[in-house]
Amino acid sequence: MTDPASDQRYGEQSGALETGVDRVLLIDDDRELCELVREYLVQECFYVDLIHEGRHGLEQALSGKYDIVILDVMLPGMNGLQVLQAIRRASRVGVLMLTARGEDVDRILGLEHGADDYLAKPVNPRELAARIRAVLRRLRPTSTGDGHWTPEPVELGDLYLDQGSRTCRLGGTLIDLTTTEFDLLVALAKSSGRVISRKDLVRAVLDREFSPFDRSIDVHISNLRKKLGLLPEGVERIRSVRNVGYLYAQHLGHAAAHRNIAP
C-alpha cells in the first residue's frame, strides 16, 4: 500500500503528462534536499515524483512510469544498493546514484550493480540536470532524419553488438549489459586494436568532461571484463594501456574479417 508520507506528487506538474517531458523519480529520505532538487528540475522541464523510503521507491521504479530514477544509497527500510539490484533484475530504466562525498566504495558498488552514473552529495542541481540528460541520451538511440533508426550491427570475432535492439551476444550467448556498458563496448569495438584515452571515453560514453579523480570508466571496464571474459585465444579482451587508456584487442586471424568497424 502506498505510504502517503513517503510519496509526494505535485498538481502543478500535471501538464507534464501531456507534453511528453521526461519523468524523474527521486528516492531520498532527505526531504529538504528533495524539495530543492525537485524545484530546480521542474524549472528545467522535468516531471518529478518524490519517495522517501526504499521499498515503495522500488515499487514505483518498476512501474514503468519513469524515464530515470535518482537513488540515494542511504535509505530507510531497504538501502539504495538493494533497491538498485532489484531494479536491475527486472528493468533497464536509467539509474543515477547519490552517494556521500568521499564514499568511493558506495560509488564503485553502485556502478558494479548497474547504475548508469553517480553524483556525490551535496548535489549541485545544475550538474544533476546535466547528468540526467546525459543518461537519457545514452538510453535513447539517435534517430535519422526521417525519424527511423537503422544502425548497423558491430561484429568482431565472437562479439556481436546489435545497436538497434542494444543487445550483446558473445559466441551466440546473450550477455546482459547496462546502457553504459553497451555504449562503452561499442566505442571500444569500433576502434579495436587502437587505444582510446580515458578522456575520450568519458566524453563519448558518459557525455561529460573528464576529471582525473573520476574512476567511473575504470569500473565499467572492470564490469565488462568480468562479463565478457578472455578472447578465445586466452588473452585479455579489453587491455589497459598504462597512463593512456584502453583498447579492445583484435582477434588473431580475424583482423581482416571485421565488419562495420571504424578503420
C-alpha positions in Angstrom: 0.0 0.0 0.0 1.2 3.5 -0.8 2.6 5.4 2.2 1.3 9.0 1.8 4.2 10.3 4.0 6.7 8.9 1.6 5.1 9.8 -1.7 4.8 13.3 -3.0 3.3 14.3 -6.3 2.6 17.8 -7.3 -0.5 19.1 -9.0 1.3 21.9 -10.8 3.1 19.3 -12.8 0.0 17.7 -14.3 0.6 19.4 -17.6 3.9 17.5 -18.0 2.0 14.3 -18.5 0.5 15.7 -21.7 3.7 17.4 -23.1 5.9 14.3 -23.0 8.6 15.7 -20.8 11.0 13.3 -19.1 9.7 11.8 -15.8 12.1 11.6 -12.9 11.6 9.5 -9.7 13.8 10.8 -6.8 14.2 8.3 -4.0 15.9 10.0 -1.0 14.9 10.4 2.7 16.4 13.9 2.9 13.1 15.8 2.4 14.7 19.3 2.3 17.1 18.2 -0.4 14.3 16.6 -2.4 12.3 19.8 -2.3 15.2 21.8 -3.6 16.1 19.4 -6.3 12.5 19.0 -7.4 12.0 22.8 -7.6 15.1 23.1 -9.9 14.3 20.1 -12.1 10.7 21.3 -12.6 12.1 24.6 -13.8 14.3 22.5 -16.2 11.1 21.0 -17.6 11.3 17.6 -15.9 8.3 15.9 -14.1 9.4 14.8 -10.6 7.9 12.5 -8.1 9.5 12.1 -4.6 9.6 9.0 -2.5 11.4 8.8 0.9 11.9 5.1 1.6 13.4 2.1 -0.3 10.6 -0.4 -0.7 8.0 1.9 -2.1 10.7 3.5 -4.2 11.4 0.1 -5.7 7.8 -0.5 -6.4 7.5 2.8 -8.3 10.8 2.4 -10.1 9.5 -0.8 -11.6 6.1 0.7 -12.5 7.2 1.8 -16.0 6.1 5.4 -15.4 9.6 6.9 -15.2 12.4 7.6 -17.6 15.1 7.8 -14.9 15.5 7.1 -11.2 17.6 9.2 -8.9 18.5 6.9 -6.0 20.2 7.7 -2.7 22.4 5.0 -1.1 21.3 5.6 2.4 17.5 4.8 2.7 15.3 3.5 5.5 13.8 0.1 5.1 15.8 -1.0 2.1 19.0 0.7 1.2 19.8 2.1 -2.2 22.1 -0.6 -3.3 19.5 -3.3 -2.5 16.9 -1.2 -4.5 19.3 -0.9 -7.4 20.0 -4.7 -7.5 16.2 -5.3 -7.5 15.7 -2.8 -10.3 18.4 -4.3 -12.5 16.9 -7.8 -12.2 13.8 -6.5 -13.8 14.4 -3.2 -15.7 16.8 -1.1 -17.7 15.4 2.2 -16.5 18.1 4.8 -16.1 19.5 5.0 -12.6 21.7 7.7 -11.2 23.0 7.0 -7.7 23.6 9.7 -5.0 26.4 8.9 -2.7 28.0 10.6 0.4 31.1 12.6 -0.6 34.2 10.5 -0.2 32.4 7.2 -0.1 34.2 5.6 -3.0 33.1 2.1 -2.0 29.4 3.1 -2.5 30.2 4.6 -5.9 32.0 1.6 -7.1 29.3 -0.8 -5.8 26.7 1.3 -7.4 28.3 1.1 -10.8 29.1 -2.6 -10.4 25.4 -3.2 -9.6 24.3 -1.4 -12.8 23.9 2.3 -12.0 24.3 4.4 -15.1 26.1 7.2 -13.3 26.6 8.7 -9.8 26.9 12.0 -8.1 28.3 12.8 -4.6 26.3 14.8 -2.1 25.9 17.7 -1.6 24.3 17.7 -5.1 24.6 20.6 -7.4 21.2 20.8 -9.1 22.6 22.1 -12.4 25.1 19.3 -12.6 22.4 16.8 -11.7 20.2 18.0 -14.5 23.1 17.7 -16.9 23.8 14.2 -15.8 20.2 13.2 -16.1 20.1 14.4 -19.7 23.3 12.6 -20.5 22.0 9.3 -19.2 18.7 9.8 -21.1 20.7 10.5 -24.3 22.5 7.2 -23.8 19.3 5.4 -23.3 17.7 6.7 -26.5 19.2 5.8 -29.9 19.8 8.8 -32.2 17.2 9.0 -35.0 18.0 9.5 -38.6 16.5 12.5 -40.5 13.3 10.6 -41.4 12.8 9.5 -37.8 13.9 5.9 -38.4 16.8 4.3 -36.6 18.6 1.7 -38.7 22.0 1.2 -37.1 24.3 -1.4 -38.5 25.5 -4.1 -36.1 29.0 -4.3 -34.9 30.6 -7.7 -35.4 34.1 -8.6 -34.2 35.2 -12.2 -33.9 32.9 -13.9 -31.4 31.3 -10.5 -30.4 28.1 -9.3 -31.9 26.5 -5.9 -30.9 23.1 -5.1 -32.3 22.8 -1.3 -31.9 19.1 -1.4 -32.8 18.0 -3.7 -30.0 21.0 -2.7 -27.9 21.8 -6.4 -27.3 25.2 -8.1 -27.0 26.0 -11.7 -27.9 29.2 -13.5 -27.3 29.6 -16.7 -29.2 25.8 -16.6 -29.7 25.1 -16.2 -26.0 23.2 -13.2 -24.9 25.2 -11.0 -22.4 23.3 -8.7 -20.1 24.9 -5.2 -20.3 23.8 -1.9 -18.8 23.3 1.0 -21.1 26.7 2.5 -20.2 28.5 -0.8 -20.6 26.9 -1.4 -24.0 27.9 2.1 -25.3 31.4 1.7 -23.9 31.8 -1.7 -25.6 30.6 -0.3 -28.9 33.1 2.5 -28.7 36.0 0.1 -27.9 34.9 -2.4 -30.6 34.7 0.2 -33.3 38.3 1.1 -32.6 39.6 -2.4 -32.0 43.3 -2.6 -31.9 43.6 1.1 -31.2 44.0 2.7 -27.8 41.2 5.1 -26.7 42.1 7.5 -23.9 40.1 7.6 -20.7 39.4 11.3 -21.5 37.9 10.4 -24.9 35.9 7.5 -23.4 34.4 9.7 -20.7 33.4 12.3 -23.3 32.0 9.8 -25.8 30.3 7.4 -23.4 29.4 9.4 -20.3 28.9 12.6 -22.2 30.8 14.9 -19.8 34.2 16.4 -19.3 37.0 14.2 -18.0 38.1 14.5 -14.4 41.3 12.7 -13.3 39.5 11.8 -10.0 36.5 10.2 -11.7 37.0 6.4 -11.9 33.6 5.6 -13.4 35.1 4.4 -16.8 37.5 2.1 -14.9 34.7 0.5 -13.0 32.6 0.0 -16.2 35.7 -1.6 -17.9 36.1 -3.9 -14.9 32.4 -4.9 -15.2 32.8 -5.6 -19.0 35.9 -7.8 -18.4 34.0 -9.9 -15.9 31.0 -10.3 -18.2 33.0 -10.9 -21.4 36.0 -12.9 -20.2 39.1 -13.6 -22.3 39.3 -13.9 -26.1 39.1 -17.5 -27.5 43.0 -17.3 -27.8 43.1 -16.9 -24.0 44.3 -13.3 -24.0 42.8 -10.2 -22.3 39.8 -8.9 -24.4 40.0 -5.4 -23.1 43.5 -4.2 -22.3 44.8 -1.4 -20.2 47.5 0.8 -21.6 49.1 2.5 -18.6 48.7 6.3 -18.4 46.8 6.3 -21.7 43.5 4.3 -21.8 42.0 1.1 -23.1 41.8 -1.0 -26.2 39.7 -3.9 -27.4 42.2 -6.5 -28.6 41.9 -7.8 -32.2 41.0 -11.5 -32.7 44.0 -13.4 -34.1 43.1 -14.5 -37.5 40.0 -12.2 -37.6 41.6 -8.8 -38.1 40.7 -8.9 -41.8 37.2 -10.0 -41.2 36.0 -7.0 -39.2 32.7 -5.7 -40.4 31.2 -2.3 -39.6 34.4 -1.4 -37.6 35.9 2.0 -38.0 39.4 1.9 -39.6 
